[in-house]
Amino acid sequence: MNPRPTPVATLKVKVVPGASRDRIVGMLGDALKVQVSAAPQRGKANEAVVRLLAQALGIKPTAIALVGGAAQPRKTFSVSGLRPDELAARLAQVP
């Protein structure tokens, strides 16, 4: 028997680095707006976004991978272990 494939969801994120605190602001068009206090240098802001998303979604940071826009404000992340509908439901519960 073939094992079930691991579900993967894609998440578009608009990142605002250098903010006063780390937080998920909410939806901005088709992307999730996220503010992080880390500077956009040497991947520090990207790492902060991964940690923040993992905490908000209740998953391990290793389940989140940056797949596009590493040096851009608009980024695309893949989230392993969650179907798109599960991802949307968890994001809807984020205060």
Buried (B, 14 or more C-beta within 10 A) or exposed (E): EEEEEEBBBEBBBBBBBEBEEBBBEEEBEEBBBBBBBBEBEEEBBBBBBBBBBBEBBEBEEEBBEBEEBEEEBBBBBBBBBBEEEBBEEBBEEEE
